[in-house]
Structures are given as structure tokens and as C-alpha cells.
Amino acid sequence: MGAVTVLLVLSVVLYALFYLVPGDPAQLACGERCNPAQVAQVRGQLGLDEPAYAQYLHFLQGVFAGRDYSTGTSLQHCAAPCLGLSHQNDQQVTALIVAGLPATTSLAIGALVVWLALGVGTGLLSALRRGGVTERVLTVLTLAGTGTPVFILGLLLLMAVCAYLRWLPFPSYVPLSQDPEQWAWNMLLPWLTLGLFESAKYARLTRSATLEVLAEDHIRTFRAYGVSERALVTRHALRGALPPVIALSALDLGQVMGGAMLTEQLFGLPGLGRLLVDSVRSVDLPVVVGVVLVIGTAVVIANAVADVLYALADRRVVLS
């Protein structure tokens, strides 16, 4: 119930903000050459001539029961859960979101694998080599990674890998169902860009959590019995450091589903982030609301999954 309330409040805020944004959606949908009468006709077809609260109630009706839309010459039915029709091309918002989900999901899951492998591995190595040159170098690299904007990192990878070294062609998205091999090769740089950006945070988290566990009494007991430092880190300390990493990963995965707009724009991925940016530019309210609600749903679900995973990883946590 709390998740539904959060999403309803989010949709209300979006509708309120929409009417504060300059620009006439009817004029944008009709075109610059339309006269006032044509703009008024388009405004009526889009339902923009109704009060704001009425438009919002119609939106809720579409989500829970579906609704009919006028296309000027006929009625188009949009089945529940209906998020409306785009003001720009009269396509159903649900269909536009479904079309953008594969690219965004591919980016998010691939980046998750990269940042976990690099972040956790680097954090463990830094904890294992604490006080040495290796730890100092890794600390500098993680700090640099945290402070480098994702689009700068992506541009550097594009120039280095595609322009100078020519190891890969410039990415061009290919659906997984069409050609899995080309899909993987073309997603490699986007995965590395987002994964490297996020991995710095996980390296610092893993290092601090591992060192915290290594300072506990039972670890000192193992060390007194002659257990090697490598075994202490990989077998015992890692187990205690994993719960926060797992919880943060689930949460970040939900946020990346909608927060990878810069990466999608940079590499031309037809995902939800790119769809959201284009919709904001054209003041296409139904698409903006639909995409943000999907993102909000992903974040809410990720929070719930993070709580469950944290409880499974750390038996001391009890879910209420």
C-alpha cells in the first residue's frame, strides 16, 4: 500500500509541475504552421482543454480500467494499464516504454556485473594489501573514478577504444533477439562506462566493510591460530562485508533503470532514459509521467528486494 501511495504522489507532482512548464503541448503536437483554430482542435483531441484535475482523473481511469481516445476520425481503445497516448505521435505510452525496456535493462544488468566484479575485487585487494603501495594506488584510482562524470568517462572510452586503438567500431545498438553476439559487442562500452563509474563506490564500500570485519574479535582469534591473511579476507571478512554491498546493488540497479540517461544519450541506446529526455524536450506529458512511474516502480521494487537480500545475507537482521 505504501508503494502505491508513493507512485500516486509522484504522478500528482508530475502533473502539477507540467502546468508550470512553459510551452503549449497542443502547439508542439500540431506544428508551427497550425493556425489557432487547428491548435484548438488538437487541444480538444488531446483532452488539454479540460481542467487539470479532470485530466489527472482520466489518467487514473486509464491505469486501472483503460480508456478510449479520440484520434479525430475514430476512437482508439487503450487497455489497462493504460498510461495514455503520446502527444507527438498518438502512440500508446505503454508500447513506447515496452520498446525502450530491453536497451535499458541490458545496460543496467551488464553494468551491475561490471561494477560488482571490479568494485568488490578492488575493495578486497585494497583491504588485503592495506598499508602498502597497492592500496594507495587503488585508493587514488577509486577516488578518481568517483569524481569523474560518467559522460567524460564514456567519451574517453570512445576516443581510446574506437577512435585511436580501433579495437571496436562505434557502438550501434542491436537487439539481443536479433544477434546476441553483436548485441554484446555493441553494449560492451556502455557497460564499461556505467560499470566503471559505479565500481569506485563499491570498491570503497567493500574495503571499509572488510577492514571493519577484520578488526572484530573472532578475526583476531583466527589470526592467533595461524590462519593466513588471505584466507581471513576471502573466507571470513568477505562474508561479513557482503550484506551492505548486496543491499546497495539492488537499490542501484533500480535507480540505474531510469538514471542512465547520459549513458544512453552518449551511445545512442533507444532506452527509457533517451525516451524521457526526448519527451521532456517536447513537453509530452503522458510519456514523461509513464516513464517516471516505471522508474519509480523499479526503485520501489529494488528497495524491497534490497531489504530481503540484506536479511538473507545477514541473519542478524529481522524483517518486520
N, C-alpha and C positions, 0 to 999 in steps of 0.2 A: 504493500500500500504506500509506503514511503517513497519507493521508486516512482510510482505513478504520479504522486504529488509533485515530486521534483520535476518530472517531464512536463506536467501541466503548467507549473510555474514558469518553466523555461519557455514554453510556447507562448504564454501570455506576455512575457518580457519581450520576446522577439516581435510579436505583433505591435506592441507599444512602441518599440524602437523604430519599426518600419515607418510609422506615420510621422516620425521626427526627421527621417532622412530626406534630403531634398531630391526632387526628381519625380516625374509622373510616370508610373508604370504603363499606363494606357498609351501615353505618347510614345514611350520607348517601344512598346509592342506594335503599335500601328506604323511607326516610321516618321521621319522628319517631314515628309511631303503631305501628310494627312492634314485635312482641314479640321476645324473644331467639331463639325458635325460627325465626321468619321471617328475622331478621338472619343467623342461622347458615346458613339455606338460600341466601340471596342471596350470602353469603360463599363458599359452595361453588360456586355457579354462576359467580361471577367468578374462581374459582381463587385466592382470597385465603387459603384455608385451607392452602395449600401453603407450603413453606419459600421464603424469598426467592430463593435460588439457583435453585430449580426454576421459579419464575415467570419469572425472567430467561432461563433456557434455553428455556422455551416461547416467550418473546418473540422470541428469535433464530431459533427454528424458523419462526415466522410470517413473519419478514422474508425469510428465504431460501427457504422451501419452502411457506409457507401453513399454515393450521391450521384446525381445527373448534372452534366454541364452542357451549356448551350455553345455550339460551335458557329452559330449564325444561321445555319441552314438546317441543323438537326441537333439531336441530343446525344451526348456521349456518356455512357454509364461508367462510373469508376467504382469498382468493387472495394469493400473494406478489406484491409485497412487502406483507405484512400488518403493520400497526402496532398491531393489537389492536382491541378494542371499547370504546367509551366506557362507563364505569361508570354514567353518568347516564341514557343513553337507548338503549344497546345498538346504536348506530350504529357503522359501521366508521370508525376514526380516519382512514384514508386518504381516505374520502369527505368527512369534515369538513374536512380540510386542503385538498383539491381545491376545495371550496366557498369557502374563505376566501382562496385564492391570487389570484383576479382582483382583489379590492379591494386587497390588499397590493401586488401587482405594479403596479397602476395608480398607487398612491400613490408607490411607490419610483421608478418611471421618470419620472413627471411632476415629482417633486421634484428628481430628478437634472438634468433640463433647466433647471429654475429656478435651482438653485444654481450650475450651470456658467455660465449666461448672466450672472447677477448677480455671482457671485464673480469670474470671470475678467475680466469687463468692468470691474468696480470696481477690481480689482487693477491692471489695465493703466492705467486712468485715473489712479489714485493714483501709479503709477510715472512716468507721463508728466508729471504736474503736481507732481512731488516738490519739496518745499521751499515750496510755495505754500499758499494758503488752502484750495484744493480738497482737497489731500492731508490737511490737518489735519482737515477736516470728515469726509472719508471714513474716516480712522483712528478718529475718535470713534464714527462710526456702526458700524463693524465691531467695535470693542470692545464697544459696547452690545449688538450682535447676539449676540456670543459669550457675554456674561454674562446674557442674558435667557432664562429657562427656556422650553421650547417650548410648554408649556401656557399660560403667561402670554401669549406671542405669539399663540397661537391664540384665546384669549379676547378679546384686544384687537381682532383682526381681525373676530371675530364681532360684537362690540359696535359697531365702527365701520362695517363694510360692511353688516351685516344689520339691526342694531337702529336705529342713528342715521341713516345715509345711505340705507338701504334700497335699495342698488344690486342686491343679490342676496337671494333667500329663504334661510332657514336650510338648510344642506346636508342632503340626504337621498339616500343612495346609490342610483344607478340603474345597472344593469349596462350595459357597453358594447354588448353584443349586443342589448339591448332598445331603447335610444335613445342613439346616440352623442353627440348634441348635449346632452341633459340630463345624460349621464354627465360630459361635460367641464365644464359649468357647475357641477355639484354637487361636482366634485373640485377646482375652482379654489382655494378657500380652504385645503383640506388641502395642496395642492401649495405654495401660497404660504407657509403656516405652516412646513412642514418645509424648504422650499427657502430661505426667508429665514434660518432658524436655521443651516443648514449653509453658506450662502453667505459668511457672515462669515469662516469658517475658510479658505475658498478665496480670498477676497479678500486676506487676509494672506499666504497661501502664494504666490499669483501675484505680489503686489507684491514680496515678498522675493526670490523666484526671478528676477524680471525685473531688479531692481536688481543682483543678483549677476551676471547675464549682462552687463548694461550696463557693469560695471566690468572686463570682460575686455579683453585686448589687441586682439583683432580688432575689437571695437566702437569702441575709440579710433581705430583705423586708419580705419574707415568714417567716423567723425566728422571726422577730419582731411581726408578727401577731400570733405567738404561734404555728406554725407548728412544729411537732416533728422532731428531728434529723433523725430518721429512715425514716420518710416519705420524708424528704428533699433528702436523699441519694437515696432511691429506686425509687421515683417517678419523681424527678426533675433532680438531678445531674446525675443519670444513663443515662437519655435521652441525655444529653449533652456530656457524656463521650463515648457513643456507636459508633459514626462515625469513630474515628480512629481505634477502635477495629474491626469493620466490615471491613474496608478497609484492615487492616493488615491481617485479617483472610483469605480473598480472595487471597491475594498475597502469603501468606504462604502455602495455600492449593496447589497452582500451583507449588511452589518450593518443597514441600514435595513429590509431584508426582514423582519427579526424584531424590530428595535428601535424601531419606530414605534408602540408600544403606546399611549403617551399621546395621540398624534395620532388614532389610530383610535378610542380611547375618547371623545375630545373631540367628534369629528364623527360618531360613530355608524357607523363603517365596519365592515362584517362581515368583517374580515380576520383574519390569523393572530395579530396582537397581542391583539385582543379575545378571540379563542378561547383564547389562552394564559392571559389574566387570569381568565376565567370558569372554566377548568379548574383553575387553582391554588386558586381560592376553594372549589371543590367537591372538592378532593383527588382529581381524576380522573387517576390516574397514566398510563394509556395515551395520553390526549390530550396531557398535558404532555410525555411522552417523545417522542411523534411530532412535535409542533410544534418542540420544541427540536432534534431531529435534523434536521428540514428546515432550520431556521435555521442549524445547524452546517454542513450540506451547502452551503448558499448561501454562507456565509463562506469555506469551503474552496475552492469553485469560484472565488469572487471573488478570493481570493489568487492562485490560479493564473493567472486572466485578467489580474490586475494585473501579475504578473511578465512575461507575454508582451507586454502593451501597453507596459510600460516599456522592454522591449528593442527593440520596434519603433520607439518614439519616440526612443530614444537609442541610436544604433548603437554607442556605446562599451560598452554592457552586453552581455555574452555569457551566454546561458542555459546552465546546466550540465546 
